[in-house]
């Protein structure tokens, strides 16, 4: 990038002004404004800035501030997030994104909110929105929940164990008298017949099988709870069918992303005094290699009584979820299940790094989540129940197998769809499953507002769908 009057040395700008406008609005009536703080000295000059999708940009540096103008073409909010983030990334060391002040003129609250959240994370919580106090409170509230989600996913798996997850949920509940927590340890799980959970986690002493349940019931409300379920594989080696390097084994601390998302959503709803009962369900353990690891070909009787053939030990997430869902259904009789899991690499391979597949959403929730996703700049694809995906989970030796396949030349496809239908076999109420493998982690390295690791998606859309 050539900037007239500047040396070749990258500069950190003390105060910057970012103006984001629609491409057809040269007068910038619809604009975002960012003030960036940094070192005190800067030289003068200006340069064109490359903006994606036909947009235009110019960076002007003056003695006390930098002004960045970006003209955007008409895009979805998801794309606007991406374009703004890419423009900031393209500046490299020229602009130091530290303290940020964000304001807007004739910009939708949704745009300010979700780009504000990206800037909140980019600035490590140092964002300010002095002209939009109510929106800023919401950014802080959602940002705090996304921080929890992201921090758990990013944490070293030697410390973010099943024991740590259990402990942290219990400690949080101490300050919430309307929440009751139950933690089943490995001995209790074996006695109760949660054999799938125990089979997956049997080889790990540091992160052994646990089933964490937290029940929230507002005073005077007697209706059945909504179960919020999250897969908590704290590290996934693949088991005896060891996961190869090409299958992202070095990143498999993120395999408890479903648990982190479930806990973050549940705690946010409780702290907002959600009017309906909720039930948090987190089956958690490590899928380790060892003498006690489950064997390929083993036949395991689930808590629900159905037998499952372990065709491949790296298809473990659906197993622990099956026992968690069945146990919660038997004891708590939820009105429905909202399930999150980094369940299949198929979600990334089929739908890319920016979209979350959603299976079996009831019409009302599908509408709410789709609207929330549009407003928050997060994409969802919705899929119904289909008989052929149910049949793909059948097995000759057992009731089910843990590697569903469609017949013929279709056998390599529909992994996310097939795995979701496996979970339906264990639910006694409507189940909606989000396969978050693609979106919970910054696979492309270009997720808006995210560095290496966890992205925080799709929590902001879920909170918006619940009215937060």
N, C-alpha and C positions, 0 to 999 in steps of 0.2 A: 504494500500500500504506500503510495507516494503522498506525503502531506507537505505542502509548500511551507517553507520557513522552519521546518523541523529537522533536527539531526536524525540520523539513522538509529540512534539509541531508543529502545522502547520507553515510552513515557507513562507515568502514573498521573492521572488527571485529578486535581483537587476537587473541582465541582463540575459535574456534567449535566447536560440537559437533553433528555431523550424525548422526541416528539414523534408519536406514531399516528399516522393519518391514513385515511383511505386514499387509494390512488387517484380517484376522481375528485378529491377535495383539496385543492391546492392551498386553500385558506386555513386548513387545519382546524376546522370547526369540531372535528371528532379527533381528539388527541389524548395521548398519554404523556405524562411528563415525569422524568426521573432526575433527581439530583444525586450525583455520586460524589463522595468525599474521599480525599486521599492526601498526598504530599502537597506542599504549598507552592511549588514553582512549576510553571509550564510555559512553553514558547507558543507563539501564535502561528496559525496556519489553518488550512482546510483541505479536504480531499473527498472524493467520491467513495462511498462505502457500498460494497456489493450486497444486494438484498435479493433473496430468493423469490421465485415465482413472478418475476417481472416488476418487483418493487424497486424503489429508488431510495438512496440514502446519501447523506452528506454529514461528515463530522467536521465541526468547526472548533478550533482551539483558540482560546483567548487567554488573557493574563490571569483571570480568576475563575474561568469555567470552560467546560467543553459542552458543545451543543450537538447532539446527534439527532438528525431528522430522518425518519423512515416513512416513505410512502408505500403502503401495502395495497396489493390488489384485493378484491373481494374474496375472502376465504372463510372456511369454517373456523370456529374458535380453536379447535385442535391445531389447525394449520397456522393460525396466527400466533399461537404459543410457540410453535416450532420456528417460525420465521423470526420472531423477536429474539428468541434464544440464540438462533444461529447468527443474527446480526451482532449480538453481544459477544459471542464466541469469536467472531471474525476479527474483533478489535484486539484480541490477544492482550499483550502487556500495555497497550496504549491507554486503556481505561482500567482502573482498579475498582472492581465492584466490591466495595466495602459497605459503608453506611449508604443507604438509598432512601430518598424521599420520593414517593409516588403520588401523582395527582392526575386528574383527567378532566376533560371538557367535552361534554356531550358524548361520553363513552358509556356503554352499557355497564351496569354493575357487575354482570357476569364476567365481562372482559377484564375490568379492574381487579376483580376478586381472584380469578385463576392466574392471571399474569402476576398479580401481586403475590400469590402463593409461590410461584416459581422464583420470584425475586427474593422472597422471604428465605427460601432455602439457599439460593445463590449467595446471598449476603450473610448467611449463617445467623438469621434472626435479627439482623440489624436494619430491617425495613421500617420505614415510617410512612404514614399516609395522613398528614395533618388536615387535609381538606375532606377526608372521607372517614370520619371517626368510626361510624357504625360498621362500615365495610372492613376497616382495619381490625376491629374487635373480632370479626368473623375470620379474617385471615389468621390472626393469632390463635384463635381457638382451633381451627382446622389444622394450622401449621403445627401446633403442639401435638395433635393426634398423629399427623404424618411423621413428625420427629420420632415418636415412640415406635411406630411401625418400621420406619427406616432403620432406626438404631438397633432394633432386635434383629432384623435381617442382616445387617452389616456386622454384627458382633461375632467375635471368634467362637466357633462351635464348641471349643473346649470350656467356655464359660456360659454360653447361651444353651444350656442343657435342659432336659426335661425337668430336672430338679429345680433349676433356676426359674423356668416358666411357672412351675407350681408355686414356688416361693413368692414370686412377684405378684401373681394373681391373689394369693392369700394376703399378702401385705397390703395391697391396694384395697382389698375388701374391708380391712380393719377400719377404714374411714367412711364406710358406707353401710349403715345399719340395715338397709333394705336389700343387701346382697348376702347370700349364704353360699359358702364354698365347700365343695366336697372334692377331695383328691384321693383317687384309688391308686395305691402303689402296686408293684408287680405281684406281690403275694395276693393281694385282694383281687387283682385282675384275673389271676389264675384260678382262684377259688370261685369267682363269678362266671368263668367260662369265656372271658375275652381273649380267646386263643389266637385270633389273628393279630391283635396288638402285641401279645406276648411273643408270637413267632417272629415278628419283624424286629422287635427290640431285644430279643433274648440274648444276643451276643455282646451287649454293651453294659458295662458296669458304671461308666461315668454318666450315661444318659439312658437309664433303663426305662421300661414301659411305665407310663403314667396316664391316667385319664383325669383331666381337670374339668370340673363342672362348677359353674357359678350361676346361681339363680337370683334373678332380680324381679321383685314383685312390688309395685307401688301399693301403698296402703289402700285397702278397700277394693282392690281389683282382683276378681276371681277367675278371669278368663285364662285359657291355656297360653303358655308362652310361645314366642317365636324362638326357635333354636338357631343360634349363630355358631356354626361349626368351622373349625380350622385345622388343617393338617399340620402337625408339628414334628416333622422329621428333622431333627436338629443337625444331622449330617447324613448324607446318603452316599455310601461307598458303592451302592449297587448290590451289596451282599455277596454271596458266593458267585453269582453272575456279575463279577466286578465291572463297575462302570468304566469304560475306556476314557482316555483323556479327551477324545473328540466329543464325548457326551457331557462336557462341562463339569467333570468331577471336581476340578479345583474351585468351582463356584458353588458347590452343593451345600454350603452353609445356608444358602437361600431357600432350602427345601422346607423350612419352617415358616415360609412367608404367609401361608394360609393361617397359621396360628397367630402370627403377629398382626395380620389384618383383622382377624376375628376379635382378638383382645382389644385392639385399638378402636374398632367400631363399637364393641360392647361397652367399653369404659366411657367413650364419648357420649353414647346414648344415655347411660346411667347418670353421668354427671350433668347432662342436660335435662334430667328428670323426665325421661321418656314415659309417656302415659300408659304403655302396655307392658305386660310381663315379658321378660327375656331370659333365655338360657344360653350361657356360654358353654360350648363343648369342645375341648381340645385334647384329642388323643396325641400323645407325644412320646418320642423315643429316638434313638439313633439306629439306622440300618447299618450295622457293622458286620465285619467279617470275623469269624471266630468259631471255636468248637461248638458253641451253642446257637450258631446262626441257622436260620431255616434253610432247608434243602430244596433245590428244584425237584419237582415231582411229588413233594409231600402233599398229603391230603389233610386239611385242617378244618375242624368244625368251628364255625363262627358262633358268636354269642346268640345270634338269631336262630341257630340250629342248622343253617345251610352249610354244606361242605364246599370247600374251595380247594382246587388243585393249584399249587404254587408252580406255575409253568415257568416263571422267571422271577428271580428275587429282586430285580430292579423295578418291578411293578408293585411297589410296597405301599404307596400312599393310599390307594383305594382300600387296602386291607385294614389299615388302622382306622380309616374313616368309617368303614363298614361296621366295625365293632362299636365305635363311638356313637354313631347314629342309632344303631339298634338298641344299645343300652339306654341312651337318652330317651328314645321312644318308649321303651318298656317302663322306665321309672317316672318320667316327667310328662308323658303324653303331650308333646308340643303340637301346636296347630300347624306348624310347617317348619321347614329347615332352609336356612340360607347358608350355603356351604362354600368355603374358599380353600383352594389348594393349588400349589404348583404341581399339578397332577401329571401333565404330559408335555414332552418336548414337541409333540404334535401341535400344540397351541402356538408355539413360535414358528414352526415350519409351515403351518397352514395359513396362519392369519397375520404373521409379521410381528414386530416388536411393539406396536402401538395400539393393538386392539385386543380386547378381552372377550373370549367366547363365553356366552351365558346360556346355560342349558335349562330348559323346563320352567322358565319364569312364568308365573301366573300373569294374565293380561294386564291387571292393574299395576303390578310391580314392574313389568316390562315397560309400560308406558312411563312410569315414574323414573326408572333408571335411564331409559333412552333420553328423556328430556333433561335429566340431570347431567348425563354425559355430554350432550350438546352444549349445555350451559357452562360446564367445567372444562370443556376441551379434551374429553377422553372418549375414545371410541369403543363401542360394544357391538358384537354380532350375536343375534338371538337364534336359538335352535330349539325345535320341539322334540317331544318324545317320538321315536319311531321303532316299529316292531323289529326291523332287521338289525338294529343296533342292540336291542335286547337279546335276540337270538345269537348274536356274535359272542356273547359272554357264556354260552352254554358249553358243557364239557361232557365227554363220554364217561369219565371215571367219577366225577363229582357233580354237584349241582351247578357249579360255576368254575371258571378258571380266571386267573388274574391277568391274562393277556388276550383280550377279545380280538377277534379278527373277522372281517367280512370275507366271504368266499372268493375263490378265483383270483383274478388279477387285481381285485380291490383289496386284497389282504393287507397291503401296506398303508392303507388310508384310514381316515376317520378315527385316529387314535383318541383324540379328545372326546369325540362323540361316544365312542364305545365305552371309555372309562366312566363317563358320566352315567351311562345306563347301568353300569355295574352297581353304582351307589343306590340307584332306585330300588334295587332288590332288597335293601335293608331299611328303607324308610316306610313308616306307617302313616305318613302325612305328606302333603305336597312338598317336593324338594326342588329348590333352585340352586344350581351349582355354577360357580364361576371358576374357570380354569385360568389362574393368574400367572402361569409359568412365564408367559411372554412379557407381561407388563410390570411385574413386580421388580424386575432386575433390568439394569440399563445395558442390554445386550448390544445395542448399536453404538453406545457411547455418546448418543446425541439426544437422549430424552430431555425435554425441557426442564430446567431447574435442577437437574440431577448431575452428580459427578459419577465416579465409578461406584457401582453397587446398586443399592436399593433406590427405587424411584418414588415410592409412596403411592403409586397407582394400584387400584382405582378407588382409594379411600375417599377422596374429596367428592367424587360422584355418588358414592354410597351414602355419605353423610347428607348430601343435598337431596337424595331421593327420600331420606327419612325426615327432611325438613330442617336440617341443621345448616 
